[in-house]
């Protein structure tokens, strides 16, 4: 394993469920220990409520405001706020504001970034665009293969 030094501008940008993810450090670069993603979440963006069976996630808000739901807890997180979502816990995040938000996501161990790459859409002019029904079907089909369960509303 060797060191990795990369600016976000030099990373691969992909669109997943309407958000733009820049994979800063991939699992193959850390021996599978972790991956680090910069996520830009547009107003109204964020994934549905879900559970990871394999990974813990650590979120660090850089810009804007993100609302996190982890199990029964809710926090509106601004710049400098960290949120930890351990594996096995229901969680989601959403940008409920009128401005884009940016955060770092550290996934431990790595591997989930492979799902993101598998289901991603191209980023056009720096934006993800709204997820299509076909994109959401691809995400739903991939989730079980990566140990992710989407929690139905209600």
Helices and strands as residue ranges (DSSP letters): G 8-10, E 12-16, E 19-25, G 27-29, E 35-41, E 50-52, E 56-63, E 66-70, E 73-77, E 82-85, E 91-94, E 101-108, H 112-119, H 133-143, G 144-146, E 148-150
